[in-house]
Amino acid sequence: MLYLKAMTKGHNATDIILNSIADGVFTVDPDWKITSFNRAAEEITGIPAEEAIGQRCCDVFHASICETSCALRETLQSGQPVVNRAIYIVDADGDRVPVSISSAVLKDKDGQVIGGVETFRDLSAIEELRRELQQKYSFHDIISKNSEMLKAFGILPAIAESDSTVLIEGESGTGKELVARAIHSLSSRKEQPMIAVNCGALPDNLLESELFGYKAGAFTDARKDKPGRFARAEGGTIFLDEIADVSPALQARLLRVIQERTYEPLGANDPVKANVRVIAASNRNLEKLVKAGKFREDLYYRVNVIRVKLPPLRDRKEDIPLLINHFIRRFSKLKKKLVSDISPDALAILMGHDFPGNIRELENVIEHATVLCRDTVINVNDLPENLRPDERHEVPHSASLEDLEVVYITEALRRNNWNRMKTAAELGMHKTTLWRKMNKLGITPPE
């Protein structure tokens, strides 16, 4: 409990204590006017105490929550403290400064409420580290620290330099189009368009005219020429998503385009040359479809010159915190919300989910949570209902950093078939350190 007498400016012992701590501290009276302002508060805000004292706190801080969800107002109304809420304030130079705030009721020696006290910690260094981490594990909008994905990052520039056809395989929602766009943007064709078409979204007759275009009079409603996607991608790249869904008849036409670099629009008499790089993608294994007689073998060999395989999110769970952080920042900005983090309990639930919809599903989950979140931290109740534990299955008490470490290490071991040497190398630690952590956390290999 803090007393009015202890917080007034004339008491040197109190001043020495408050001025010796790294956190900014200020107090307000019932009219929201600042009554004390320590040295760290001056350094973080760039505002001298003499200018701050006597001013309303919202006029000094210009914080992101001053008008909507003031922590001090919330504390004074409820009597409950606010602890470590992440917000932004605006300093004397007009720059946004990320801070973590905590607030409490200020009482006099008789227990009467005479204002509030708030502490705030500068998170600029942490935010900078977070940005550096994001940049370290980012590659043209693709975010990952998974070893398989990092290998793909390493070869994408070489793939882009060639003009070879590329096949990207991976489940729906793993980011195949992002990889295709990265290849295009790194290539010599980057100044020309990249045109994407979902082959599984259109019936055969529409897909054929969509890809190759048609001439006026080719059919009843064809009153004028219409260029197809190959024509629109001239000089650039065409991305054929879900190529496994193309019918055998249309597969033959695609084979000719890739093999001979020519095609014929519907109703045309002469072939048209195609200066287009082809990147194909499939959420199914084309090699198995070839063996089952459901995909042309010759077309498979034409598109499978260079193959990039993307692992599902359940096999790269170490990426979940990185992706969550990325999506929180994006949707907070788009939705004009103040959300900046996720609680350990909510993170534990997402780390334990298999994500059949992969990154697209996680993106939708975070968008949903950001919209519903009324605080700055996403909690369990902000998650979609199907992810929330019911009364019979409450959030485990073990939703802590230690439990997240269990999930992280166990997933890495599983990816490496429980080979401790390979796992330790992937995690960047010595194998004896890994063994020690496994013993401490109770992680035992399967029989």
QUIJO-V12608 format. One record per helix or strand of 2 or more residues. SS is the DSSP state (H for helix, E for strand). FROM is the first residue (numbers start at 1). TO is the last residue. Records with the same first field share a line. If there is no record, write none. Layout:
SS = FROM-TO + FROM-TO
This chain:
H = 4-7 + 12-19 + 39-45 + 49-52 + 57-61 + 71-78 + 124-136 + 147-161 + 176-186 + 204-212 + 229-232 + 243-245 + 248-260 + 286-291 + 297-303 + 313-315 + 317-334 + 344-352 + 358-372 + 380-382 + 385-387 + 401-415 + 420-427 + 431-441
E = 24-28 + 33-37 + 82-90 + 96-107 + 113-122 + 138-139 + 142-143 + 166-169 + 194-198 + 237-241 + 262-263 + 272-273 + 277-282 + 306-309 + 341-342 + 377-378
